[in-house]
Amino acid sequence: MQRQIKGALAATVALAVMLGGGNSLAKWVDQESLSGAKVTAGTLSLGACVKDGASGWSERVYAPDPNPNIYTEIADIASFRLRAGYDYVYYCYSPVSATGPRLRASVTADPSLAGGTLPTTVNAFRTYVTTQSNVELYNSTLTPKIRSDLTSAQNAQDVLVTVAFSILPNDPLSAGGTLNMAGLSLVTQQLAPI
């Protein structure tokens, strides 16, 4: 009997030690917040491509280099009809958000994504993307097409997107042709830092 009392007393003392005298179990797990541990990733995005002028489109009478003619704006593209013997160009500007150290990205405007019959029949249907400081980022006529990287140096600037083609004089293939640029997208993709 005395052994049972001693055993019960020892268990009570052990429980009292565990409770710490405050009628609660001892704290075996703790949690503290870390100060200064917040990190933020960089950003990479392109805004809507806003057309230049009323329609974004301009034309000029076709004349090969070195003395091409000056482009004139097409005010109402909805009622306009393309003509043989002319160069056509479309301009729009897209704002860049590119923040973070060592950020690199490619920018493309793949002309094969344009719809309609004109892209397959006209002379040199092509696209370009350049920075405000005239650095060429993309040129669909060259290999490789991606010419330079977009970096955080272009943050809060616009990139210029150019779509161009020519309908040569006496070109029977373009008659009644259409061009749908709804599928033509400006795409940016982050690259591994150097």
C-alpha positions in Angstrom: 0.0 0.0 0.0 2.8 2.3 0.9 4.4 1.7 -2.5 1.1 2.6 -4.2 0.9 5.9 -2.3 4.6 6.7 -3.1 4.0 5.9 -6.7 0.8 8.1 -6.8 2.7 10.9 -5.0 5.6 10.7 -7.6 3.1 10.9 -10.5 1.4 13.9 -8.8 4.8 15.7 -8.4 5.7 14.9 -12.0 2.3 16.3 -13.2 2.8 19.4 -11.1 6.2 20.0 -12.7 4.7 19.5 -16.1 1.9 21.9 -15.4 4.4 24.4 -14.1 2.2 25.5 -11.3 0.0 27.5 -13.6 -2.6 24.8 -14.2 -1.5 24.5 -17.9 0.8 22.1 -19.8 4.3 23.3 -20.4 5.0 25.1 -23.7 6.5 22.5 -26.0 6.0 24.5 -29.3 6.6 28.2 -29.9 6.1 30.5 -32.8 7.6 33.9 -33.5 7.4 36.0 -36.7 10.5 36.9 -38.7 11.1 40.6 -39.1 12.5 41.8 -42.4 11.7 38.5 -44.2 9.4 39.9 -46.9 10.6 39.5 -50.4 9.0 40.8 -53.6 9.4 39.4 -57.1 10.0 41.6 -60.1 7.4 42.3 -62.8 7.1 41.6 -66.5 4.1 42.6 -68.5 3.1 44.5 -71.6 0.1 46.8 -71.8 -2.4 47.0 -74.6 -0.9 48.0 -77.9 -2.3 51.5 -78.7 -2.5 52.4 -82.3 -0.6 55.4 -83.6 -3.0 58.0 -85.1 -6.6 57.5 -86.1 -6.2 54.0 -87.5 -2.6 53.0 -86.9 -2.2 52.5 -90.7 -0.2 54.4 -93.2 0.6 53.9 -96.9 3.0 55.1 -99.6 3.5 54.5 -103.3 5.9 51.6 -103.6 9.4 52.7 -104.5 12.4 50.4 -103.7 15.3 51.6 -101.6 17.4 53.8 -101.6 14.7 56.5 -102.2 11.4 55.3 -100.8 8.4 57.6 -100.7 7.0 59.1 -97.4 4.1 57.4 -95.7 0.8 59.1 -95.3 -1.8 58.2 -92.7 -4.9 56.3 -93.6 -7.6 58.1 -91.5 -10.5 55.6 -91.9 -9.2 52.0 -92.4 -12.8 50.6 -92.3 -13.7 52.1 -95.6 -10.2 52.0 -97.1 -9.3 49.6 -99.9 -5.7 48.4 -100.5 -4.1 49.2 -103.9 -1.5 47.5 -105.9 1.8 49.3 -106.0 1.7 50.5 -102.4 3.5 49.8 -99.2 1.4 49.5 -96.0 2.5 49.8 -92.4 0.7 49.6 -89.1 2.1 51.1 -85.8 1.1 50.6 -82.2 2.8 51.2 -78.9 2.7 48.9 -75.9 3.8 50.1 -72.4 6.4 47.9 -70.6 6.5 46.9 -66.9 9.8 45.2 -66.3 11.2 45.5 -62.8 13.8 43.5 -61.0 17.6 42.9 -61.2 18.9 40.8 -64.0 15.5 40.6 -65.7 15.7 39.4 -69.3 12.8 38.7 -71.6 12.1 38.1 -75.3 9.4 40.0 -77.2 7.8 38.6 -80.3 5.1 39.5 -82.8 4.9 36.4 -85.0 3.4 37.4 -88.4 2.2 33.9 -89.1 -0.5 34.4 -86.5 -2.3 37.0 -88.7 -5.3 35.8 -90.5 -6.8 36.4 -93.9 -5.5 35.8 -97.4 -3.1 38.8 -97.7 -0.2 37.5 -95.4 0.3 34.6 -97.9 0.2 36.6 -101.1 1.7 40.0 -100.4 5.4 40.8 -100.7 7.3 40.5 -97.4 4.6 40.5 -94.8 6.7 41.3 -91.7 6.7 42.5 -88.1 9.2 44.4 -86.0 9.4 45.3 -82.3 11.7 48.1 -81.2 12.3 50.1 -78.0 12.0 53.9 -77.6 15.7 54.2 -78.1 15.4 52.3 -81.4 16.9 49.0 -80.2 15.5 46.2 -82.3 14.0 43.4 -80.1 12.3 41.4 -82.8 12.5 41.3 -86.6 10.5 38.6 -88.4 12.7 38.9 -91.6 16.0 37.9 -89.9 17.5 34.8 -88.3 17.5 34.7 -85.4 14.3 36.7 -85.2 14.8 37.7 -81.6 17.5 40.4 -81.8 17.9 41.8 -78.3 16.5 41.2 -74.8 13.9 43.3 -73.0 15.3 44.4 -69.7 14.4 46.5 -66.7 16.1 49.4 -68.5 12.9 49.6 -70.6 10.6 49.8 -67.6 7.8 52.4 -68.0 8.7 52.9 -71.6 6.8 51.9 -74.7 7.8 49.3 -77.3 6.9 50.1 -80.9 5.2 47.3 -82.9 5.3 47.6 -86.7 3.4 45.4 -89.2 4.4 46.0 -92.8 3.8 44.6 -96.2 3.8 45.6 -99.9 1.4 45.0 -102.7 3.6 45.1 -105.8 2.4 46.7 -109.1 0.4 44.3 -111.3 -0.1 41.9 -108.4 -3.1 39.7 -109.3 -2.9 37.5 -106.1 -3.8 40.3 -103.7 -7.1 41.2 -105.4 -10.0 41.0 -102.9 -7.6 39.9 -100.2 -8.2 40.4 -96.5 -6.0 40.9 -93.4 -7.2 40.0 -89.9 -4.7 41.0 -87.2 -6.9 39.8 -84.3 -4.7 36.7 -83.9 -1.4 38.7 -84.1 -0.2 39.1 -80.6 2.7 40.8 -78.9 4.2 38.1 -76.6 6.8 38.5 -73.9 8.6 35.6 -72.2 11.0 35.8 -69.3 14.5 34.3 -70.0 17.1 32.9 -67.6 19.4 35.7 -66.3 22.9 35.9 -67.6 
